[in-house]
């Protein structure tokens, strides 16, 4: 019984560390995307809104996470954006059209 509990605890710890690593990756990617379109990443943070399983190009199962974040063109407006991470790779992203 103790072995099963220890295994569960190790899995939870691994998932938490992996989630923190992917969150940091999403912050970097969100900042890069915002910079590419001359936008400012607001609050320097992103939030994971969805988590499910997906397959990469080789057919391996990985976590597919959707992160949401906000950007601004002039500091007064907020544009709701998102990006998808499959494992550690950027799968897709969306930044809505805006007027400069």
C-alpha positions as CSV (number, residue, x, y, z in Angstrom):
1,X,0.0,0.0,0.0
2,X,2.8,2.4,0.8
3,X,4.5,1.7,-2.5
4,X,1.3,2.6,-4.4
5,X,0.9,5.8,-2.3
6,X,4.6,6.7,-3.0
7,X,4.1,6.1,-6.8
8,X,1.0,8.3,-6.8
9,X,2.9,11.0,-5.0
10,X,5.7,10.8,-7.4
11,X,3.3,11.1,-10.4
12,X,1.7,14.2,-8.9
13,X,5.0,15.8,-8.3
14,X,6.2,15.0,-11.8
15,X,2.9,16.4,-13.3
16,X,3.2,19.6,-11.2
17,X,6.9,20.2,-12.2
18,X,6.0,19.5,-15.9
19,X,3.1,21.9,-15.7
20,X,5.3,24.6,-14.3
21,X,7.9,24.0,-17.1
22,X,5.2,24.2,-19.8
23,X,3.8,27.4,-18.2
24,X,7.2,29.1,-18.4
25,X,7.5,27.9,-22.1
26,X,4.0,29.4,-22.8
27,X,5.0,32.7,-21.2
28,X,8.1,32.9,-23.5
29,X,6.0,31.9,-26.6
30,X,3.3,34.4,-25.7
31,X,5.8,37.2,-25.3
32,X,7.4,36.2,-28.7
33,X,4.1,36.2,-30.4
34,X,3.1,39.5,-29.0
35,X,6.5,41.1,-30.0
36,X,6.1,39.7,-33.5
37,X,2.9,41.7,-34.0
38,X,4.1,44.8,-32.1
39,X,1.9,44.0,-29.1
40,X,2.5,44.0,-25.4
41,X,1.9,40.9,-23.4
42,X,-0.2,42.1,-20.5
43,X,0.6,41.0,-16.9
44,X,3.5,38.9,-18.2
45,X,1.4,35.8,-17.4
46,X,-0.6,33.1,-19.1
47,X,-3.2,30.7,-17.8
48,X,-3.8,27.1,-18.8
49,X,-7.5,26.7,-19.7
50,X,-7.6,23.2,-21.2
51,X,-5.6,20.0,-20.7
52,X,-6.1,16.8,-22.7
53,X,-4.1,14.2,-24.6
54,X,-2.9,14.5,-28.2
55,X,-0.5,12.8,-30.5
56,X,2.6,14.3,-31.9
57,X,4.0,13.8,-35.5
58,X,5.5,10.4,-34.5
59,X,2.2,9.2,-33.0
60,X,3.4,9.5,-29.4
61,X,0.8,10.6,-26.8
62,X,1.6,13.9,-25.1
63,X,-0.3,16.5,-23.1
64,X,-2.0,19.1,-25.2
65,X,-2.5,22.3,-23.2
66,X,-4.3,25.5,-24.2
67,X,-3.0,28.6,-22.6
68,X,-4.9,31.9,-22.7
69,X,-3.3,35.4,-22.4
70,X,-4.0,39.0,-23.2
71,X,-2.1,41.5,-25.3
72,X,-2.5,45.2,-26.0
73,X,-1.7,47.3,-29.0
74,X,-1.8,50.7,-27.1
75,X,-2.2,49.9,-23.5
76,X,-5.9,50.8,-23.4
77,X,-7.3,47.8,-25.1
78,X,-7.1,44.1,-24.3
79,X,-7.1,41.3,-26.9
80,X,-7.8,37.8,-25.7
81,X,-5.4,35.3,-27.3
82,X,-4.4,31.7,-26.9
83,X,-1.8,29.2,-27.9
84,X,-1.7,25.4,-27.9
85,X,1.3,23.4,-26.6
86,X,1.7,19.8,-27.6
87,X,4.4,18.6,-25.3
88,X,6.9,21.4,-25.5
89,X,6.1,22.4,-29.1
90,X,3.9,25.3,-30.2
91,X,1.0,23.6,-32.1
92,X,-1.2,26.6,-32.9
93,X,-1.9,30.1,-31.8
94,X,-4.6,32.8,-32.2
95,X,-4.3,36.6,-31.9
96,X,-7.5,38.4,-33.1
97,X,-7.2,41.1,-35.7
98,X,-6.8,44.6,-34.3
99,X,-6.5,48.2,-35.5
100,X,-3.2,49.9,-35.0
